[in-house]
Amino acid sequence: MTSLLKSWSRRLNTVLMAGCLFAVTATARAATLSSKDTAIIQGTVLDAGGASVSGAEISLTPVKITVVSDAQGAYRITDVPAGKYTLTVSYVGFAPLSTDVEVFAGQTLHLDLTIKVANASQAILVTASRPHGEAEAINQTRSADNLMQVMPSEVITSLPNANVADAIGRFPSVTLYRIEGEGVYIQVRGTEPRLTNVTVDGITIPAPEPTVRQVRLDVIPSGMVDSIQMNKTLLANMDGDGIGASVNLVTKEAGEKPTLDLYGDGGYTPILNGRGSYDFGGTAGKRFGPSKRFGILGDAVFDYNGRGIDNIQPGLDPLSTFATPFYDNNTIREYRYYRTRYGFDGSADYHLTPSTSLYALGFYTDLKDWGDKWYYEPVSAAIGGSADDPVYPSAAKKSSAPKFYTSSKRPNASVGTLILGGRTVHEDSLFTYQISASRSYEIDSAGNPKADFSWVGPTVYCNYIPSQQTDLYHPHFGNCDNTNTSPLLSAANWQFKDITISRGKNTNLGLTAQTSYAKSYRWWGHFGTFETGFKFSNTHQTQDSTETVYDGFPSNAPLMTSLLDSFNNTDYFNGTYFGGQYGQVSNFISAENYTLANYQGYVDEQKTAAAIYPNLFHTTEQITAGYVMNSVDFGKLHVNTGLRIEATRDLTFGYNLTFYGTYNPETGTYAGGSSEVVCPNNVGPVPPAPGNCYAYIGVNNNPAYIDFLPSVELRYSLTANSALRAVYSRGVARPDPYQLVPYVQEDSTASPVSVTIGNPSLRPEHANNYDLLYEYYLQPLGLIQAGYFFKQLTAPQVEITLPGGLSLSDFPPNYFPASVQTVLAQYPGDAITQFSNGENAWIYGFELSFQQHFSYLPGVLKGLGLSANYSYTASREKGLPLRNDHPTTIDQAPNTWKISPTFDTKRFSARVGLAYDQASLFTYNYVSPQYVTGADPSGLGPKGPSGDIFTLTHFQVDAQVSYRFWKGLSAVVSGLNLNNEVFGYYQGSTPFVNQREYYKPTYTGGLRYTLGSR
């Protein structure tokens, strides 16, 4: 390890020295001119209302120098020879501003520039908040070195986006991984969530969840961010783990004008007999002092969402056909959630001198994703059908007893960061320095607590009979789920059977230090900037969580009647199931309290061990990075090149857990068949007395590797309003931390024996990314983009599931990846699940975007606008074991589009959001029968009931209107999910239902006050 790090250090030093030599060479011509021979022009770009304008292009002719105003609207042009010039400000949506200037040797000219709209018909850009924000976003996109799209806060809040994932889902080529009716993870350009990096003010936030790398974005309220930057290509000064994209959430800072924004609203959802919601928040900030050297701003939000969900998850029989799907069971589910989310962030900055400033940024959010779930499960006859049905007459068995579950989850997830930094601006250089600490956690992260009830009522037959079905997507099990007189709804028919109780916490702490130095130069008449930087991050994750299982209750265990919840719903699934009635149901807390008071001695040792040791682990990830980057203008061609080097070192610890089953003193063996077992860690009776036996061993794993990540970004200006971009960049996706933990979970009592194994040898995934983009900026305010992208993925990380009964001798040499070969050799015949590296994969696609305000139209039509985008993606995964096909990559949706019509006047604003995401592959499941006999009993192939699992196509309609009736005070009304879109999955093909759930629309109304609105 030491030699590896020393080798990396030598390589990094060599690259940095080469970069510095390049900078010296590139600036040699400029070095003959000292600061006494040249001048500096600097200032701030402002709009007519006095607010700073970021992303404006400031050009100086005839020397052909172009710079861009920063987030505070500031600009700075250095190395200007004495003389007379024309200074021009270009900003889409506003009229160009030109002014003549004269500078003298050694002078620093301070010049603020105020831009205005071209004519009265464009005044909406100044008076309406969303169009003003859209203008800012378009100009930041135009001036960025890389392919970047921006969504400012005015646009984020113009639709009912509950969290930042919902807002990001409005971008082109973005689909959402949804949970409980909200976006949680983002999938960009057909890539999985783990392939997109998410930062807050440039700092990667560690995930609160234990087994994934990406942070869940439903933790972060949409009202907390000032803007969202979607970087679809990587620059050398950005972290390399953004194969799909790198998304930066920019928090709010004090601007030139005082800030005061307050809002509050309430909502209603017509589900579960009515659920309420409300949220409120505010932002306040100001700069102080004669020269406004000190700025401070604070922001706080709170929201409560009383969500309800009607859900079914039928169990598909693998013998089903396209014409007649058959289901062995169906969990008919009801969810009642009370999600509480709050957050606050703040910033403070101080200009020590005109050239040096210090800042502090803080950010914290918390989500209590609390909820109750109830599942009724009618169970049909054995595989083969029912004697009651002429289509499936072969099985004469009646159905098994139905089941009931109560689940109550109380996870609490939180993320936060604190950033301290500064910047020093010299005549032709910029030096930045920053340290940060980020922390996340999730309480009750081990799993899902659950109480089970067994059927003690009269004999019931819940057979699924295909000939009696009237709705392909709502399977029924006779009188067990058709009417509100179903015996399943009687609490007297259910007896308490077992319970799982979760405890513990997952924590993640990240520490980062970074610095950068940028220097402007002129080289043979060309203006450029050289930049170099260094970053070190250390992220430590620990999970200490358990699930305790209480089982084997006595015959006099209580009935549900003594553990009842007050919940009752009279409009379940619009009357499709139980005639709309749902309940009586049990209360999990009552069941838990009863267990702790009466059943402390009924701990199931084997199940508890399975829930303890895989959930005890810790990981440390250290990344040391350095980069060099250069950008230079050659007439109409802007070139940015760079090289980033990242060295990664992981330290992981986990437990190998092996079950030997229950000892039988009569045979002298365990359930797994072994008679020679050492079981020193058995928490039950020590053999040879009867008892469950398992062993666990702590194991360390410390991989390290180095990544070289080059990038080239070209932008060629075709006209003043159009450009062509071409990009190459290389990215990396490190394994999720838990995948590297060397754990083993083996259960010898399962048939076949079940083994789940970590993969310490799992390698990072890499991608060569190619982009070509044409962009045209419309007047008075608009944008057209058309682009193509291609991603070449090497060693993609995929989850491999091998059914039991396999042996290495059944396959050609090296058929399986090395890690899988090792596992198969160690556990022949077992059912095995492990993450591994595939051979390669590719994703390609094209994107179209259109945005325009039609203020040139006559009369009332001039308030119309339209934002629309469309994307197409295709992909292929190569080298999946036990398959003779090439499926798509996970989460790649072929067609997606978003259409958002808008209408704005000085006081009124309306927006509709239409979003369509085509079905995408959720998880691999299919196994070719040529490799495993009986793997596809229906014979229908990947499109049959043994096929892969897909998400349903999702189309959602949202809308919001606002009216400013007094100064900055506005009334706001919105509707979320107005079309009550279904969410769920299917297996192989759409007739084979895997899950369907509904949330119903949410209607909201409230007030917002913004200081300075007119």
Helices and strands as residue ranges (DSSP letters): H 2-26, G 30-32, E 38-46, E 57-61, E 65-68, E 74-81, E 83-90, E 97-103, E 108-110, E 113-114, G 120-122, H 124-127, H 129-143, E 148-152, H 153-156, H 164-168, E 174-179, E 182-188, G 193-195, E 196-200, E 203-204, G 217-219, G 222-224, E 225-231, E 245-251, E 259-269, E 275-288, E 294-305, E 308-316, E 327-353, E 356-377, E 403-409, E 412-425, E 429-443, E 450-455, G 466-468, G 478-480, G 487-489, G 491-493, E 494-523, E 526-550, G 560-562, G 572-575, G 578-580, H 588-598, H 605-612, G 613-615, E 616-634, E 637-662, E 692-701, E 704-719, E 722-733, H 737-740, E 744-747, E 754-757, E 765-778, E 782-794, E 797-802, G 808-810, H 818-826, E 831-837, E 840-853, G 859-863, E 864-878, E 895-904, E 908-917, E 921-923, G 941-943, E 949-951, E 954-966, E 969-976, E 983-987, E 993-998, E 1002-1010
